[in-house]
Amino acid sequence: MIILKASLRAAGLAAALALGAAPAAAAPLELKIMAPAGAGGGWDSAARAMQQVLMETGAAKSVQVVNVTGAGGTVGLAQFVNEARGSGSQLMVGGITMVGAIISNKAPVNLTQVTPIARLTGDPLVIVVPKNSPIRTVADLAGTVKQDTARTIWAGGSAGGADHILAALFAQAAGADAAKINYVAFSGGGEALAAMLGGRVTAGISGYGEFESQIKTGELRALALSSGKRLEGVDVPTLKEQGVDIELINWRGVFAGPDLSAEQKAAFAGAVDTMVASEPWAKVLKTRGWDNAFLPAEAFRSFIAAENERVGTVLKSIGLAK
């Protein structure tokens, strides 16, 4: 099928040249990218990184970023489904937290109603404890969780998000009842950090970059990363290295609206391919500490289906889904 399409394209090009006409170049994209959360968060950072690199590489002529907040991204998702239908100029970023929010909020919209374009990045999460905590290892934390699940207080981001999911998976791995975990959801990393530094919680979870400064100064003790491999230049072991069979990344991807033509999908894919293969994008990943987790459209679609099942199972175990 690929060979046939390539042959047809070649034949069409030859015919055009024979008639003395040059093939028409695709018009540069003029894009609006929705970050379905407030400014400064992970989705906003991803959208603005895309804005920068798409324009720097010439993959897009102009890129506008808009923020729509609420309900773990589901408010923005609902708006996007309605406004971006059939649009070749609108994109939205999203990730694992949106998967959880859709399930836990029983949202009337979900990711089957948009068009996956690509998975882009994956942030490893880190489990930390305050510097004065008697918990010094993952084994210590597992023992604490198993002994008194309800009194082990976790700090993290939104309920049902990546941080909450990791806390539940850790409790299960420790042999505890995940439905009994005591998870405190904070609206921002700064609030969670204050709770950690104030000794008001047992352990905290966030993207490594969120706690990096405090880890380096010794204010927080990093116990483990949730990724499949260590971060380059970071001396923090993974959960798997320490015998805990959990691997979870806070992934982010980009979506287009429903009901796109094949040409619109190809244009979006081409722009993203140009972006992720570029040196400016490699610099963004390094600067922000993001892993390159790129998956093209069809592989990303399959990944989302599997992730929806996994996240749904975890949220049922902690009473956030039925």
RALINBEL-V367416 format. One record per backbone hydrogen bond with DSSP energy under -0.5 kcal/mol. NH is the residue of the N-H (numbers start at 0). CO is the residue of the C=O. E is the energy in kcal/mol with one decimal. If there is no record, write none. Layout:
((NH | CO | E) (NH | CO | E))
This chain:
((4 | 0 | -2.3) (5 | 1 | -2.4) (6 | 2 | -2.4) (7 | 3 | -2.4) (8 | 4 | -2.5) (9 | 5 | -2.4) (10 | 6 | -2.5) (11 | 7 | -2.4) (12 | 8 | -2.4) (13 | 9 | -2.5) (14 | 10 | -2.3) (15 | 11 | -2.1) (16 | 12 | -2.5) (17 | 13 | -2.4) (18 | 14 | -1.4) (19 | 16 | -1.6) (20 | 15 | -2.8) (28 | 58 | -0.7) (30 | 28 | -0.5) (30 | 61 | -3.0) (31 | 88 | -2.4) (32 | 63 | -3.4) (33 | 31 | -0.5) (33 | 90 | -2.9) (34 | 65 | -3.2) (35 | 33 | -0.6) (35 | 92 | -0.6) (36 | 34 | -1.9) (40 | 37 | -1.2) (44 | 40 | -2.6) (45 | 41 | -2.2) (46 | 42 | -2.4) (47 | 43 | -2.4) (48 | 44 | -2.0) (49 | 45 | -2.4) (50 | 46 | -2.4) (51 | 47 | -2.1) (52 | 48 | -2.4) (53 | 49 | -3.0) (54 | 50 | -1.5) (55 | 51 | -2.1) (56 | 52 | -2.5) (57 | 54 | -0.5) (58 | 53 | -1.2) (59 | 53 | -1.8) (60 | 28 | -3.1) (61 | 28 | -1.3) (63 | 30 | -2.4) (65 | 32 | -2.3) (67 | 34 | -2.0) (72 | 69 | -1.2) (73 | 70 | -1.8) (74 | 69 | -1.6) (76 | 72 | -2.2) (77 | 73 | -2.1) (78 | 74 | -1.9) (79 | 75 | -2.8) (80 | 76 | -2.7) (81 | 77 | -1.5) (82 | 78 | -2.5) (83 | 79 | -2.9) (85 | 257 | -3.4) (86 | 83 | -2.2) (90 | 31 | -2.5) (91 | 254 | -2.4) (92 | 33 | -2.3) (93 | 252 | -2.0) (95 | 250 | -1.2) (97 | 94 | -0.8) (98 | 94 | -1.5) (99 | 95 | -2.2) (100 | 96 | -2.5) (101 | 97 | -2.6) (102 | 98 | -1.6) (103 | 99 | -3.0) (104 | 100 | -2.4) (105 | 102 | -0.9) (106 | 101 | -1.9) (112 | 109 | -1.8) (113 | 110 | -0.8) (114 | 255 | -2.9) (115 | 113 | -0.6) (116 | 253 | -2.3) (117 | 253 | -1.6) (118 | 294 | -1.9) (119 | 251 | -2.7) (120 | 251 | -1.6) (121 | 290 | -1.5) (122 | 249 | -1.6) (123 | 121 | -0.5) (124 | 247 | -0.7) (125 | 205 | -2.9) (126 | 223 | -2.5) (127 | 125 | -0.5) (127 | 203 | -2.6) (128 | 220 | -1.9) (130 | 218 | -1.8) (132 | 129 | -1.9) (135 | 133 | -0.7) (140 | 136 | -2.0) (141 | 137 | -2.7) (142 | 138 | -2.2) (143 | 139 | -2.2) (144 | 140 | -2.7) (145 | 141 | -2.4) (146 | 142 | -2.2) (147 | 143 | -2.3) (151 | 147 | -0.6) (151 | 148 | -1.0) (152 | 150 | -0.9) (153 | 151 | -0.5) (153 | 181 | -2.9) (154 | 202 | -2.1) (155 | 183 | -1.8) (160 | 157 | -2.2) (164 | 160 | -2.5) (165 | 161 | -2.4) (166 | 162 | -2.1) (167 | 163 | -2.1) (168 | 164 | -2.6) (169 | 165 | -2.6) (170 | 166 | -2.2) (171 | 167 | -2.4) (172 | 168 | -2.3) (173 | 169 | -1.9) (174 | 171 | -1.4) (175 | 170 | -2.8) (177 | 175 | -0.8) (179 | 176 | -2.0) (180 | 177 | -1.4) (181 | 148 | -0.7) (181 | 151 | -0.9) (182 | 180 | -0.9) (183 | 153 | -3.1) (183 | 181 | -0.5) (184 | 182 | -0.6) (185 | 155 | -3.0) (191 | 187 | -1.7) (192 | 188 | -2.5) (193 | 189 | -2.1) (194 | 190 | -2.0) (195 | 191 | -2.0) (196 | 192 | -3.0) (197 | 193 | -2.0) (198 | 195 | -1.5) (199 | 194 | -2.1) (200 | 194 | -0.7) (201 | 152 | -1.8) (202 | 152 | -2.1) (203 | 127 | -2.6) (204 | 154 | -2.4) (205 | 125 | -1.4) (207 | 123 | -1.9) (209 | 206 | -1.3) (210 | 206 | -0.9) (210 | 207 | -0.9) (211 | 207 | -0.8) (214 | 210 | -2.3) (215 | 211 | -2.4) (216 | 212 | -1.8) (217 | 213 | -0.7) (217 | 214 | -0.5) (218 | 213 | -1.4) (219 | 213 | -1.8) (220 | 128 | -3.2) (221 | 219 | -0.6) (222 | 126 | -3.2) (222 | 220 | -0.5) (223 | 126 | -1.1) (224 | 236 | -2.0) (225 | 124 | -2.4) (233 | 230 | -2.1) (234 | 232 | -0.5) (235 | 233 | -1.6) (238 | 224 | -2.2) (241 | 237 | -0.9) (241 | 238 | -0.8) (242 | 239 | -1.8) (243 | 238 | -2.5) (244 | 242 | -0.7) (245 | 243 | -2.4) (247 | 225 | -2.6) (249 | 122 | -2.9) (250 | 248 | -1.6) (251 | 120 | -2.3) (252 | 93 | -2.8) (253 | 117 | -2.8) (254 | 91 | -3.2) (255 | 114 | -2.9) (256 | 89 | -0.6) (264 | 260 | -2.2) (265 | 261 | -2.3) (266 | 262 | -2.1) (267 | 263 | -2.3) (268 | 264 | -2.7) (269 | 265 | -2.6) (270 | 266 | -2.0) (271 | 267 | -2.4) (272 | 268 | -2.8) (273 | 269 | -2.2) (274 | 270 | -2.0) (275 | 271 | -2.9) (276 | 272 | -1.5) (277 | 274 | -1.5) (281 | 277 | -1.7) (282 | 278 | -2.2) (283 | 279 | -2.0) (284 | 280 | -2.5) (285 | 281 | -2.0) (286 | 282 | -2.8) (287 | 283 | -2.5) (288 | 284 | -1.0) (289 | 284 | -1.9) (290 | 121 | -1.7) (292 | 119 | -1.9) (292 | 290 | -1.0) (294 | 118 | -1.8) (299 | 295 | -2.7) (300 | 296 | -2.4) (301 | 297 | -2.0) (302 | 298 | -2.2) (303 | 299 | -2.4) (304 | 300 | -1.7) (305 | 301 | -2.0) (306 | 302 | -2.9) (307 | 303 | -2.5) (308 | 304 | -1.4) (309 | 305 | -2.2) (310 | 306 | -3.0) (311 | 307 | -2.1) (312 | 308 | -2.1) (313 | 309 | -2.0) (314 | 310 | -2.8) (315 | 311 | -1.9) (316 | 312 | -1.5) (317 | 313 | -1.0) (318 | 315 | -1.2) (319 | 314 | -2.7) (320 | 314 | -0.9))
